[in-house]
Amino acid sequence: MKIDLTGKRAFVTGATGGLGRAITIGLAASGARVALGYNSAAAGAEALAALMPGEGHLPLRAPVTDSAALAEAAAEIRAAFGGLDILVNCAGITRFVPHDDLDALEDQIIDDILAVNVRGVVATTRAMRPMLDASDRGAGGKAVIVNISSIAARTGMGSNIVYCASKAAVDNMTLSLARALSPKIRVLSVAPGLVDTDFVKSLSQDWRDEQAARTPLGALAQPEHIADAVVAAAGLLTYSTGAVIAVDGGRPLG
Ligand SMILES: NC(=O)c1ccc[n+]([C@@H]2O[C@H](COP(=O)([O-])OP(=O)(O)OC[C@H]3O[C@@H](n4cnc5c(N)ncnc54)[C@H](OP(=O)(O)O)[C@@H]3O)[C@@H](O)[C@H]2O)c1
């Protein structure tokens, strides 16, 4: 089934990352006009905007730890698009720290992860809310926020303890925000399992094979699986809010 987002206006944070890129392309391929939020990858956002299907996409400086910059980004979206119907909070960071090595999990690492992965979701949502509230083009008449969380929120397994906790916080905020922002805005989490992005491809084949073998569906996720879930959340699941959509091949069952 082709999901039609023609006429919808979307903003993706972390738009040039491994998942953000696929999500941004997926939204554009479904007809949406997309603002491509970047932190450091200005050139990458320009290049991606130029090759995406459709027209009028907007590379946009949007560091999620800088609320003044987010206010400027909101103003730019309003000026270029006239409003916003879909927000995807995709920007996220982590560092690999073994869970039993608490000494290596330094305060600065903790603060940085929480600032981007948790505070960034709140700050971006806060900046974009007036436009989302005013949206009359959301699918099913509602604007939508899709928060990219992680299987780590549920399993407590992931790159480090605080990363897992940050994604649990995202899923929890999806619940609170879905209630608080209703009825005008739906809020959903999309929770990927391990995705075969460039970073994961750079790890050993044996390790990747082991991860795939532990997954009931027998493979790692591709970025397009996550993009499909975001497009479905935006354009198809119009009576769903406050839900966490797992896109993990059933890994927690394995
Ligand atoms: N990859 C996986 O297997 C996986 C699994 C589950 C969940 N996730 C989640 O999916 C999301 C995307 O992951 P990914 O694999 O695509 O990561 P990635 O390739 O490392 O990309 C991270 C993105 O976040 C942006 N970013 C970092 N700090 C930022 C800040 N302060 N302000 C705004 N943007 C910032 C980066 O922007 P610039 O490049 O412009 O600096 C980049 O676009 C993250 O939330 C991650 O936790 C990933």
The ligand as an SDF file (V2000), in Angstrom:
LIG
                    3D

 48 52  0  0  0  0  0  0  0  0999 V2000
   21.4230    2.8630   14.3870 N   0  0  0  0  0  0  0  0  0  0  0  0
   20.7750    2.0170   15.1850 C   0  0  0  0  0  0  0  0  0  0  0  0
   21.0100    0.7890   15.1670 O   0  0  0  0  0  0  0  0  0  0  0  0
   19.7290    2.5620   16.1250 C   0  0  0  0  0  0  0  0  0  0  0  0
   18.9600    1.6510   16.8540 C   0  0  0  0  0  0  0  0  0  0  0  0
   17.9790    2.1280   17.7040 C   0  0  0  0  0  0  0  0  0  0  0  0
   17.7690    3.4930   17.8270 C   0  0  0  0  0  0  0  0  0  0  0  0
   18.5300    4.3710   17.1150 N   0  0  0  0  0  0  0  0  0  0  0  0
   18.2480    5.8080   17.2750 C   0  0  0  0  0  0  0  0  0  0  0  0
   17.9720    6.3560   16.0080 O   0  0  0  0  0  0  0  0  0  0  0  0
   18.3700    7.7270   15.9740 C   0  0  0  0  0  0  0  0  0  0  0  0
   19.2920    7.9400   14.7860 C   0  0  0  0  0  0  0  0  0  0  0  0
   20.4150    7.0680   14.9360 O   0  0  0  0  0  0  0  0  0  0  0  0
   21.4960    6.9050   13.7680 P   0  0  0  0  0  0  0  0  0  0  0  0
   21.9910    5.5170   13.8120 O   0  0  0  0  0  0  0  0  0  0  0  0
   20.9400    7.4500   12.4990 O   0  0  0  0  0  0  0  0  0  0  0  0
   22.6490    7.8630   14.3330 O   0  0  0  0  0  0  0  0  0  0  0  0
   23.8110    8.5930   13.5430 P   0  0  0  0  0  0  0  0  0  0  0  0
   24.0180    8.0230   12.1960 O   0  0  0  0  0  0  0  0  0  0  0  0
   24.9550    8.6340   14.5000 O   0  0  0  0  0  0  0  0  0  0  0  0
   23.2380   10.0720   13.3790 O   0  0  0  0  0  0  0  0  0  0  0  0
   23.0180   10.8780   14.4870 C   0  0  0  0  0  0  0  0  0  0  0  0
   22.2940   12.0950   14.0310 C   0  0  0  0  0  0  0  0  0  0  0  0
   21.9920   12.8950   15.1800 O   0  0  0  0  0  0  0  0  0  0  0  0
   22.3630   14.2150   14.8960 C   0  0  0  0  0  0  0  0  0  0  0  0
   22.7610   14.9360   16.1060 N   0  0  0  0  0  0  0  0  0  0  0  0
   23.7140   14.5870   17.0030 C   0  0  0  0  0  0  0  0  0  0  0  0
   23.8040   15.5400   17.9530 N   0  0  0  0  0  0  0  0  0  0  0  0
   22.8900   16.4900   17.6350 C   0  0  0  0  0  0  0  0  0  0  0  0
   22.5010   17.7120   18.2160 C   0  0  0  0  0  0  0  0  0  0  0  0
   23.0800   18.1860   19.3310 N   0  0  0  0  0  0  0  0  0  0  0  0
   21.5280   18.4390   17.6130 N   0  0  0  0  0  0  0  0  0  0  0  0
   20.9250   17.9790   16.4870 C   0  0  0  0  0  0  0  0  0  0  0  0
   21.2540   16.8420   15.8780 N   0  0  0  0  0  0  0  0  0  0  0  0
   22.2300   16.0990   16.4550 C   0  0  0  0  0  0  0  0  0  0  0  0
   23.5130   14.1380   13.9190 C   0  0  0  0  0  0  0  0  0  0  0  0
   23.5570   15.3720   13.2110 O   0  0  0  0  0  0  0  0  0  0  0  0
   24.9110   15.9530   12.5030 P   0  0  0  0  0  0  0  0  0  0  0  0
   25.5180   14.8060   11.7430 O   0  0  0  0  0  0  0  0  0  0  0  0
   24.3740   17.0620   11.6580 O   0  0  0  0  0  0  0  0  0  0  0  0
   25.8040   16.4540   13.6150 O   0  0  0  0  0  0  0  0  0  0  0  0
   23.1180   12.9330   13.0680 C   0  0  0  0  0  0  0  0  0  0  0  0
   22.2840   13.3340   12.0090 O   0  0  0  0  0  0  0  0  0  0  0  0
   19.0340    8.0140   17.3100 C   0  0  0  0  0  0  0  0  0  0  0  0
   18.1000    8.6300   18.1720 O   0  0  0  0  0  0  0  0  0  0  0  0
   19.4090    6.6330   17.8070 C   0  0  0  0  0  0  0  0  0  0  0  0
   19.4820    6.5820   19.2090 O   0  0  0  0  0  0  0  0  0  0  0  0
   19.5120    3.9340   16.2690 C   0  0  0  0  0  0  0  0  0  0  0  0
  1  2  1  0
  2  3  2  0
  2  4  1  0
  4  5  1  0
  4 48  2  0
  5  6  2  0
  6  7  1  0
  7  8  2  0
  8  9  1  0
  8 48  1  0
  9 10  1  0
  9 46  1  0
 10 11  1  0
 11 12  1  0
 11 44  1  0
 12 13  1  0
 13 14  1  0
 14 15  2  0
 14 16  1  0
 14 17  1  0
 17 18  1  0
 18 19  2  0
 18 20  1  0
 18 21  1  0
 21 22  1  0
 22 23  1  0
 23 24  1  0
 23 42  1  0
 24 25  1  0
 25 26  1  0
 25 36  1  0
 26 27  1  0
 26 35  1  0
 27 28  2  0
 28 29  1  0
 29 30  1  0
 29 35  2  0
 30 31  1  0
 30 32  2  0
 32 33  1  0
 33 34  2  0
 34 35  1  0
 36 37  1  0
 36 42  1  0
 37 38  1  0
 38 39  2  0
 38 40  1  0
 38 41  1  0
 42 43  1  0
 44 45  1  0
 44 46  1  0
 46 47  1  0
M  CHG  2   8   1  16  -1
M  END
$$$$
